[in-house]
Amino acid sequence: QVHLVESGGGLVQPGGSLRLSCAASGNIFSINAMGWYRQAPGKQRELVATITSGGSTNYADSVKGRFTISRDNAKNTVYLQMNSLKPEDTAVYYCNAGLYLTRPGLHWGQGTQVTVSS
């Protein structure tokens, strides 16, 4: 069993920044990749950024150059630094853990709301 808890969401103006955190606990031995997916109202959930325990990363084209994913393996925590935020970044951001960089695993957090608005 794996438990994921996100934090750091909120309301920010366009061009602003937020930093999301996701802490994993439980039986995490099978987890290789952790990352973030987001879902806006009326849209499908999409990959934002993922990272392996070895540091390999994968980003959606829409966030490259603006978002940075990192992890602290000792804390079993991943972070998403989001800069130059745009209104289209508004979504619920979900932490995910599994085996792959490009495909979501079975373990999901509850989500944290990110709203980018003037």
C-alpha positions in Angstrom: 0.0 0.0 0.0 1.3 3.5 -1.0 -0.1 6.7 0.3 0.6 10.0 -1.4 -0.1 13.4 0.0 0.1 16.6 -2.0 0.5 20.2 -0.8 1.4 23.6 -2.0 -1.5 24.5 -4.3 -3.3 27.8 -4.2 -4.2 30.9 -6.1 -1.6 32.9 -8.0 -1.6 35.6 -10.6 -0.4 34.9 -14.2 3.4 35.0 -14.2 3.6 33.9 -10.6 5.1 30.8 -9.0 4.0 27.9 -6.8 5.8 24.9 -5.5 4.0 21.6 -5.0 5.2 18.8 -2.8 4.2 15.2 -2.7 5.2 12.8 0.1 5.0 9.1 -0.4 4.6 6.6 2.5 3.8 2.9 2.9 5.3 0.1 0.8 7.3 2.1 -1.7 9.8 -0.5 -2.8 8.2 -1.0 -6.2 8.0 2.7 -7.0 10.5 3.9 -9.6 8.8 7.0 -11.0 6.8 9.8 -9.2 5.3 12.8 -10.7 2.4 15.1 -11.4 -0.7 14.9 -13.5 -3.3 17.6 -13.8 -6.9 17.7 -14.8 -8.9 20.8 -15.6 -12.7 20.9 -15.7 -14.0 19.2 -18.8 -10.6 17.9 -19.8 -8.8 14.6 -19.5 -6.1 14.1 -16.9 -2.7 14.8 -18.5 0.9 14.3 -17.6 2.8 17.3 -16.3 6.1 16.1 -15.2 7.6 12.9 -13.8 10.9 11.8 -12.4 12.6 8.5 -11.6 14.6 7.6 -8.5 17.7 8.0 -10.7 16.8 11.5 -11.7 15.5 11.0 -15.3 12.7 13.4 -16.0 9.8 13.8 -18.4 7.9 17.0 -19.1 4.8 17.9 -21.0 5.7 20.2 -23.9 3.4 22.9 -22.5 5.5 23.2 -19.3 9.0 22.8 -20.5 11.2 25.7 -19.5 8.7 26.8 -16.8 8.3 23.9 -14.5 11.0 21.9 -12.8 10.5 18.5 -11.1 12.9 17.3 -8.4 12.9 14.7 -5.7 14.4 14.0 -2.3 14.8 10.2 -2.2 15.6 10.2 1.5 12.3 11.9 2.2 10.4 10.0 -0.5 9.1 13.4 -1.7 8.8 15.0 -5.1 8.5 18.7 -5.8 7.2 20.7 -8.7 8.5 24.2 -9.0 6.1 26.1 -11.3 7.2 29.4 -12.6 5.7 31.8 -15.2 2.3 30.3 -14.5 -0.4 30.8 -17.1 -4.2 30.7 -16.7 -4.2 27.5 -18.7 -2.2 25.9 -16.0 -5.3 26.0 -13.8 -6.2 22.5 -12.7 -6.2 20.0 -9.9 -2.7 18.6 -9.7 -2.4 15.0 -8.7 0.7 13.2 -7.5 1.3 9.8 -9.0 3.7 6.9 -8.3 4.5 3.9 -10.3 7.1 2.3 -12.6 7.1 4.5 -15.7 7.9 8.1 -16.7 5.3 8.3 -19.4 2.5 6.2 -18.0 0.7 6.7 -14.6 1.0 4.2 -11.9 -1.7 2.8 -9.6 -1.1 5.2 -6.8 -2.7 8.6 -6.7 -2.8 11.4 -4.3 -6.0 13.4 -3.5 -5.0 16.4 -5.6 -4.3 20.0 -4.9 -5.9 22.9 -6.6 -3.8 25.3 -8.6 -5.7 28.4 -9.9 -3.9 31.0 -12.1 -6.1 34.1 -12.4 -6.0 37.8 -12.3 
